[in-house]
Amino acid sequence: MKALLCTRAGTPDDLIVGDLPDPLAAPGQAVVRIEAAALNFFDLLIIAGKYQYKPEFPFSPGAEFAGRIESVGPGVSDFALGDRVIGYARYGAAREKIAVDASRLVKMGDGLDAERAAGLIVTYGTSYYALKDRAGLKPGETLAVLGASGGVGLAAVELGKVMGARVIACASSDDKLDFAKKHGADDGVNYASADLREGLRRLGGERGIDVVYDPIGDKYAEPELRSLGWYGRYLVVGFAAGEIPKLPLNLVLLKSCDVRGVFWGSWTEREPEAHRANMSDLVRWCAEGKLSAHVHAVYPLADAAQALKDSAARKVMGKVVLRV
């Protein structure tokens, strides 16, 4: 089978397409013939050897995928040959076939195309876990989303609206804000041309912001924390801007607010049944048209380096997907 391979720590240009033996399903596993694999910002970190887990070389990037069950190992009864599924595997999806624990798979109906479905798990899964399980977002609350046009940001915007919140999109250009508003955001703050704290103070009003969803970090963290109202929740999702911020804890005390971590990947392993329940909601909402699962662009496997470079350059609005 063909596979995109990382043979040493490096950049997207160091990736190669090579041949590997077809995988076999071990007990509890299924082999999926992959139709589409989605890429995420953390794939850049994994191939550079800078992520929290470091696979042995050679490995394939790509954590999420959509395809059909080709075979199942002993002990697997929930899936049959030919079932359409989506799955999450940390890495290894940028290839024609993958053997994966069946517990990491979710069935999908015929109402979703493979490209959209492949990009549903990480971004929407992370954002739903953040808003539902970590923040306890309630209808009528105000949610501010940083990086609102990116993968997890756009998912948070759409899910915030599905969950009944008022959503303030925060992004680095007016084009990105317009894009987020087309996907449901009620208001926006351009933090490249305006003061983020002042914009959130104005839009939050006397009550302030109830929940901040932040995959960006860096210099934006403190003004977001300052924008929170009483009992507000600041969600630490990631640090796409590079620097890990240090927050003044006196603000947490004075606002009786919470700073809550969002480590979705670890949660899926600790609470797999809760993860699968969340994914069932997301697959249903996407099939019903409540979530866009917007795909920025689809690249062939051979152009994966360009797809990752476009992501690194922040040219992407939504997801980038590889057609395998």
SULZI-V335102 format. One record per pair of residues at least 24 apart in sequence whose ideal C-beta (glycine too) atoms are under 7 Angstrom apart, sorted by the first residue. I is the first residue (numbers start at 0). J is the second residue. Records with the same first field share a line. If there is no record, write none. Layout:
BEGIN
I=J / J
END
This chain:
BEGIN
0=94 / 95 / 96
1=94 / 95 / 300
2=59 / 93 / 94 / 95
3=59 / 60 / 93 / 94 / 300 / 303
4=57 / 59
5=46 / 56 / 57 / 58 / 60
6=56 / 57
7=56
8=47 / 48
9=46 / 47
11=46 / 304 / 307 / 308
12=304
14=46 / 303 / 304
16=300 / 301
19=94
21=96
22=96 / 97 / 98
23=98
24=70 / 71 / 72 / 98
25=72 / 98
26=72 / 73 / 74
27=72 / 74 / 75 / 100 / 101
28=72 / 98 / 99 / 100 / 101
29=68 / 70 / 71 / 72 / 75 / 78 / 99 / 101 / 104
30=69 / 70 / 96 / 98
31=64 / 66 / 67 / 68 / 69 / 84 / 86 / 96 / 97 / 99
32=66 / 67 / 69 / 95 / 96
33=64 / 66 / 92 / 94 / 95 / 96 / 97 / 323
34=65 / 66 / 113 / 323
35=64 / 65 / 113 / 114 / 117 / 320 / 321 / 322 / 323
36=61 / 63 / 64 / 92 / 93 / 117 / 321 / 323
37=63 / 117 / 118 / 318 / 320
38=306 / 307 / 310 / 319 / 321
39=121 / 150
40=239 / 310
42=307
43=307 / 310 / 311
45=90
52=89
54=90
58=90 / 91
59=90 / 91 / 92 / 93 / 94
60=90 / 93
61=90 / 91 / 92 / 93 / 321
62=87 / 88 / 89 / 90 / 92 / 121
63=87 / 92 / 117 / 118 / 120 / 121
64=92 / 97 / 117
65=113 / 116 / 117
66=113
69=96
75=101
77=101
78=104
82=106
83=107
85=116 / 117 / 119 / 120
87=120 / 121 / 267
89=264
93=300 / 303 / 321
94=323
95=323
102=271
105=275 / 278 / 279 / 282
107=282
108=286
110=286
111=285 / 286
114=294 / 297 / 320 / 322
115=292 / 294
117=320
118=292 / 294 / 318 / 320
119=281 / 282 / 285 / 292
120=278
122=150 / 151 / 154 / 318
123=154 / 158 / 281 / 290
124=263 / 277 / 278 / 281
125=151 / 236 / 261 / 263
126=151 / 154 / 155 / 158
127=158 / 277 / 281
128=261 / 263 / 266 / 277
129=212 / 234 / 236 / 261
130=155 / 158 / 159 / 162
133=234 / 259 / 261
134=210 / 232 / 234 / 259
136=162 / 164 / 210
138=162 / 163 / 164
139=163
140=164 / 209 / 210
141=165 / 167 / 203 / 208 / 209
142=166 / 167 / 209 / 210 / 212
143=167 / 169 / 199 / 208 / 211 / 212 / 223 / 226
144=168 / 169 / 212
145=169 / 212 / 213 / 214 / 215 / 219 / 223
146=170 / 214 / 215 / 239
147=175 / 179 / 184
148=175 / 178 / 179 / 316
149=315
150=317 / 318
151=214 / 236
152=214
153=179 / 182 / 293 / 317
155=212
156=182 / 183 / 184
157=182 / 183 / 290 / 291
161=284 / 289
167=199 / 202
169=195
175=316
178=316
182=291
190=219
195=219 / 222
196=222 / 225 / 226
199=223 / 226
200=226
203=228
207=231
210=234
212=236
214=239
215=239 / 240
216=240 / 242 / 243 / 244
217=241 / 242 / 244
220=244 / 246
221=246 / 247
224=250
225=250
227=254 / 256
229=254 / 255
230=255 / 256
231=256
232=256 / 257 / 259
233=257 / 258 / 259
234=259 / 261
235=259 / 260 / 261
236=261
293=317 / 318
294=318 / 320
295=319
297=322
END
